[in-house]
Amino acid sequence: MKNFWDEYKKMKYTKYEDIINRHIHSLEFLREEFSGMDNLTDLKVIMGIRDWDDSACVKFGGKKLVASVDGPYKKRLVMKSALIHASTDVVVKGAVPLFALDTLIGGREDIEEMAASLRVQSEAMKIPILGGNTMFEENAKPRANLAVIGELMLDEPIRDCGAKKGDKLMLIGEPIWGDQEERIEKAKRLFFTWFEILSAGVKVNASKDVTKGGLISTIYEISEKSGAEFEIRSIDAKVHLTRNLDNFLISLDAKECERVLDICKRNDCHVSVLN
């Protein structure tokens, strides 16, 4: 049992602070640089630069579209689960992925191998890659960028700033680690369970996928943006605090916890209550 929130607040110039600064605070200049962009479009911006969330959400043609771009992924990750990682930013906001676009760079053999792996992921996750860009550069390190577009299934996207005082924090899904087959199965179970939770009408106040900076950065960012502190009482010893997990951290009223626990149990989806 550790109170990681108090630990972080007390420990200045530690590895946690360095990680939080690198993955959160060091990027804030970009928010300022693009702060006026929400006003440059005639589209209704539901979630944009000012929100500084995992995805953008706009109203388009009678639908609410959620979009995110991620990368550049190294070939090692592209060969396992890059499309899954790119799609979690869309899914965790409450949107069903519709399609993806890719950008590939590297030598021809590397690009062929990455494309073949992305096809496997696309078919398994039912997220078609409908276009993209390819650059053959024999001397370039092989990399891929992926954009994912989804349709919001809720009235509003679940922001990362909506946590309330007294909320429970829950971590849903196993870390998306292992070989490609393992990662795909874990992601399918996580996505299926998550959409069942939302379809059941569970009110989630805030949500975020656990990526850059790991769990400690994700808890910090939800807390900082929401103005709500959390006493973290229990974290599975197997969960690395600063490594990308790509599962979902959610904040919700305590009365909703049992419903989430029941759905996760029914789907054999790992879940834990952190506070």
N, C-alpha and C positions, 0 to 999 in steps of 0.2 A: 504494500500500500504506500503510495507516494502522492503528495500534493504537488503535481508538476507545475501548476500555475504559480503557486507561491515560490516554488523553487526557481522558476524562471524570473519572477519579479525581483528576487533577492540576489540573484547571481548576475552581476554585470560583467561584460566583456568575456562571456563564456562562449562555448561552441554553439549554444542555442541562440544567443544574441547575434553571433556572426551569421548563422544560417538564416535567421529571420531578416536581418538587414540585407543579405544577399538576394533572397528570394522575394522579399516584400518591399522594404523601404527603398532599395536601390532602384526600383522601377517607377517610383512615384513621379519622376521628372517627365515620363512619357504621358502620364495622365494630364499633366499641365500642358505639355506640348500639343496634345490633341483635344484639349478641353472644349473647344468650340465646335468640334465635328458633329455633335448631335444636332446642331442647328443648321447644318449644310444640306440636309436632305428633306425632301417633301414627304418621305415616309414617316409614319408615326413610330417614333423610337420609344419602345417600352423599357428597354434596358440597354444602355449605351456606355460611352466613355465615362460619363459622370458617375455611373454606378460602379465602374471598375471591377466587374464581376468576371466569372469564368467564360461567359458567352455574351453575345449581343442578341437582342430580341427586337424584331420589328414586325409591324402589321403590314401584310402584303397580300393583295388579292383576296381579302376576306379571311386570311389565315394569319396566325402568329408564328413567325419563323424564328428559330433559334440557331445561331451560327457560331462556330468557333474554328480557329486554325491553330495547329500545333506543330512543333518540330523546331529545328531540323533534327530528325531522329537518326542516330547512327544505324548502320546496316545491321548490327547485332540485334537491335530492338525491332527493326523493321521485319527481320526474319522470324520474329516471335509474335508481336502483339501491338504494333504501332497504331493500327486502325482502332483497336479497342481503346487505347489510351487517348487517342484524339477524340473519340466519341463520348467519353465519360463527361467531358465539360458540357456537352449538350444534354445528355441523359439526366445528369444530377440536377439540372434546372427544371426538369419535368417535361422534356421533349422527346419524341420518338424520332430517331434518325431516319431521314428520307434518302439521302445519298451523300457521297463524299467526292472530293477532288484531290488529286495528288500532284506533287512536284517531285521528280526524281532527278538526281544528279550523280554521276560517277562513270566508270568504265562500262562498256556494253555488258560484259558478263555480270557485273554487280547489279546493274539495272534490271537485267533479265531475272536474276534471282530474287531481287526485292519485289518486282512486279508479280512474280509467281506466288510469293508469300502473301502479298496483299490480296491477291485473288482468293486464296484459301480463306483468309480472315473475312473478306467481304462476303463470300458465299456462306460461311458459317454463321456470321452475325446478321445476315440479311441487310447489309448496308452496301448497296451497289456503288462502285466507283464509276462515275459517268463522264469524267474528263480529267484534264490535268495538263502538265507540261513536263517535257523530258529533255535533259541536257546531257549529251555524251561528252564527258571530260575525263580522259584516261588518267590524268594526274590528280583529279579531285578525289577527296575522300567521299565514299558513297554515303549519301544522305537522302532523307525523304521528308517533305512537309505534307501535312494532310489537313484539309478543311472538311468539316462535317456540317451539314444543314439538316435541321430537324423541325418537326411541327409540334408546337406546344399543346399538351393535352390538358392543361389547366387554364384557369382564367388569367393567372399571372405567373410568371416564372418564379421559382423559389430562389430568392436572393441569398447572398451570404451575410447580409447585414440585418436579418430579421429576428435574431435570437432575442429572447426575453428573459428578464430576471426570473430565476426559479426553474428555467427549462432544464430538461434532461438532454445530455449529449449521448448519442448512440452511434456506434460504428457498425455499418452494415456491409457484409461480404468479406470474403477472405482476401488477403493481398493477392493481386494478379501477378503471381510469380510462377516459375516452373517452366516446363517446355511448352511449345505452342499449343498442343492439345489440352494440356492442363489449364493454360491461361484462357483459352476459348471457353472451356466448360465452366470455369469460375465466373467469367464475365457474363455468360448466358444466364447462369443461375442468379447472379446479382441483378442484371437488368430485368429479368422476369419478375423477381421478388419486388424490386423497386416499383415497377409499374403496377403490380398488384396492390402494394401499399397505397399508392396514389389513387388508384381506381376505387379503393375501399373508402376514400374520403378522409384518410388520416391527414390532419392539419400539421404540416411541417413548416416551422417558422424560418429555418435557415438550413441550407445544405451546401456542401462543397466536396469535391473529390479530393482525396489525399494524394497530392502529387508533389510538386517541387517544395523541398524543405520538410516533407514528411508530416506526420501527425502533429508535432509540436507547432509547426508553422501554421497549419490549417486551423488548429484550435485558437491560436493567437489571432489569426486574421478575422475569424468569425467573431471572437470576443471584442477585438479592437473596433471593428466596423459596427458592431451591434451595441457597444457600450454595456455589455453584460459579462461579468466575470464568472468563471466556472471553477469549482473545486474538483479536480480530477482525483478520484479516490482509487480507481483501479484500472490498470492497463495490463493486458496480457503480456507476460514476460517475453513472449515470442515476437511481439510487435516492435519493430525498430522505430524509434521516435523520429528519426530524421530521414528515413528512406521513403521513396515513393511506394505507396501501397496500391493506389488507384481504386480503393474501395470508397464508400461514401460516409462522410461524417454529417450527421443531421442533428438539429436542435429542435425540440418540440416540448409541448406541455406534458408534464408527468402523467396525466390521465390518458394520454395516447400511447404510452409505452407498451402496455399489455397487448394492444392490437398489433403493434409492430412485432413484438416478440412472438405472438401466435402465428402471424403470416410467415415470419422467417423460419420458425420451427416446422411449419407445414411444408415449406419448400426446401428444407435442409440447407438453409442459408445461414452462415455464421453471423451472429450479432452479439454485441456487448454494450452494456450501459456503463459509461465512463465516470459518471458523477452521481 
